[in-house]
């Protein structure tokens, strides 16, 4: 019987043989960037593909192969590539002037759109989701006068806020009380025990990078109840999940946190982040008030993001478009799980709506711990096999559908996964 290691080695060799230009670019890149990389999540073995161009839902790599793009830039690329309305808005913004060093109407417009859609009293813009979360946590600490924060084990809120297997060594030095996602009673007790020090509880209503694992309504209700009772700021990181419902996942759950953070697609594909929510917290940043909190950022109100973001959210990712995209994702996830059942393989597709993650596991996945014993090599093999079939997803199995992905593209993925299953049947029993 073939071993997983042998299959993986062969798949990597085949990948390397197909992609000599990407390999050459990796050699050049490694001379000037550590490991040839400037964004860790994109590094894959034996070396990453270098994409030369993109159009619609298609990526073309440096060696001329086309791929169906189902990664959707880790959920930021919801509009697909070169959406005509996005291009038009970007050109208009460029023509009006880029680096104004001044207030302008564009930021007012985007703030109006975002506060209305996501039920925020007030909002502030940043350049990334990481910064939005850093600022939301800082606001919570100032507001409460307390120091510690409670993230979830396995939570991801940006490069300096990463909590898989404890805190990442490059994290911002917050005092953290780690909680277990979806563990209602343990977390309730932890909040009670640490209430005097806790400024904020922060989580995604569905873990995105953590494997597309939805929070249970009971868990979110408990968090809302306990934080409200103890004066702790509840922050929902909706950088990814806000795309899953017209008003974000908090609206779908019917649970409003004190602060929300946004990012990714809301800026129309430009660099973007935002934090906002309750007036009494956000007003800390009002510069007309004595001792207001500073919030800097040269590009916070850059005209490109402000203009394109407002157009994207009002003209393209409308409530109808959002509902349709998420319905397509739900159908695709169900088809994948049917396929896994039919072949009786240990695979599972998790997520909600247009965000999907395929795991090499057959059991219920309700927390990051449920994934601990899964075999990383099987994920790599799926990734490499799908590339061979012309389909691009994240190496960890993550996908985020863009508006350019059609029903027949979804069928193509199901067929490619079926080819992987039949090809690798011996390995997955
Ligand atoms: N929060 C969540 C839930 C994310 O998924 C990410 C990025 O993947 C971030 C925050 C960080 O956003 P950015 O990469 O824009 O800093």
Boltz pocket constraint, residues with backbone or C-beta under 6 A from the ligand:
constraints:
  - pocket:
      binder: B
      contacts: [[A, 74], [A, 127], [A, 128], [A, 129], [A, 130], [A, 131], [A, 133], [A, 156], [A, 157], [A, 158], [A, 159], [A, 204], [A, 208], [A, 209], [A, 237], [A, 238], [A, 239], [A, 240], [A, 263], [A, 264], [A, 272], [A, 273]]
      max_distance: 6.0
